Every structure is written in C-alpha cells, then in structure tokens.
Amino acid sequence: MAGLGTTEILIILAVVLLLFGSAKLPQLARSLGRSARILKTETKGLYEDDAPQTPPAPPAQLPPGPREQAALLRQEAARLEREAQRTRDV
C-alpha cells in the first residue's frame, strides 16, 4: 500500500471541499468525531463484558472423613447432653 504524500493529501482535501462545501465541513467533522467516540465507548464496553462480574467462588471444602465425622458427632452429643441437663435443673 502506497503512503500518501502532501500533494495527495492536498488534492483529497480540495475534492472534499468541492463535494461538501465549506459550510458542511464542520458538520461533517463533528459527526465523524461523534461516530469515533461512540465506537470507542462500544469497544470499551465489549472489553468490560469479557471481564467476570462476580468474584470467583472460594474452593469447595472436602467432606469430612470418618474420624472428623465421629468427632463432630461426639461434640454434638456432648452439647445435647449439656442442654438436657440444663432443662432438668430448671
């Protein structure tokens, strides 16, 4: 692809000026700027959509083994016995 020199750019600007007129050029530049701004915000929004919205869940805990289950059951039984003793004393 060939690069544009200063003469090519001046010719393109002259053609644009002839096609649209001097009154329409500011309007054309303004709408081009708005379009570029909208495109920029939309692409930024697309990148934000790719990011996770919620933090990752903590790793799941493994179920307790037989010894841990027995210890938990003993603790629960002791708690229930203390509770039953309190209700008898009242």
C-alpha positions in Angstrom: 0.0 0.0 0.0 1.5 3.3 -1.0 1.9 6.1 1.5 0.1 9.4 1.0 2.3 12.4 0.3 1.5 16.1 0.9 0.3 16.6 -2.7 -2.1 13.7 -2.5 -3.5 14.9 0.8 -4.0 18.4 -0.6 -5.8 17.0 -3.7 -8.1 14.9 -1.5 -8.9 17.9 0.8 -9.7 20.0 -2.3 -12.0 17.3 -3.7 -13.7 17.0 -0.3 -14.1 20.8 -0.1 -15.7 20.9 -3.6 -18.0 18.0 -2.9 -19.3 19.1 0.5 -18.8 22.8 0.5 -17.2 24.9 3.3 -20.5 25.1 5.3 -20.8 21.4 5.6 -17.2 20.6 6.6 -17.5 21.5 10.3 -20.7 19.5 10.5 -19.0 16.5 8.8 -16.0 16.7 11.1 -18.4 16.9 14.2 -20.4 13.8 13.1 -17.1 11.9 12.3 -15.9 12.8 15.9 -19.1 11.6 17.4 -19.0 8.4 15.5 -15.4 7.8 16.6 -16.4 8.5 20.2 -19.3 6.1 20.1 -17.2 3.4 18.5 -14.6 3.8 21.3 -17.1 3.5 24.1 -18.8 0.5 22.5 -15.4 -1.3 22.1 -14.6 -0.4 25.7 -17.9 -1.9 26.7 -17.2 -5.1 24.9 -13.9 -5.5 26.7 -15.7 -4.9 30.1 -18.3 -7.5 29.2 -15.5 -10.1 28.9 -14.3 -9.4 32.5 -16.0 -11.5 35.2 -18.7 -9.6 37.0 -18.6 -11.7 40.2 -15.6 -12.7 42.2 -14.6 -16.3 41.8 -16.1 -18.7 44.2 -13.9 -20.0 47.0 -12.7 -23.5 46.6 -15.1 -26.2 47.8 -14.2 -27.9 51.0 -13.8 -31.6 51.1 -16.4 -33.6 53.1 -15.1 -34.7 56.5 -13.6 -38.1 56.8 -14.9 -40.8 59.2 -12.8 -39.6 62.1 -13.8 -35.9 61.6 -17.5 -37.0 61.4 -17.1 -39.1 64.6 -15.6 -36.1 66.4 -18.4 -33.8 65.2 -21.0 -36.3 66.4 -19.3 -36.5 69.8 -19.3 -32.7 70.1 -23.0 -32.6 69.1 -23.9 -35.3 71.6 -22.0 -33.5 74.4 -23.8 -30.3 73.6 -27.2 -32.0 73.6 -26.4 -33.7 77.0 -25.5 -30.3 78.5 -28.7 -28.8 77.1 -30.7 -31.7 78.5 -29.0 -31.3 81.9 -29.9 -27.6 82.0 -33.5 -28.2 81.2 -33.7 -30.8 84.0 -32.1 -28.4 86.5 -34.6 -25.7 85.7 
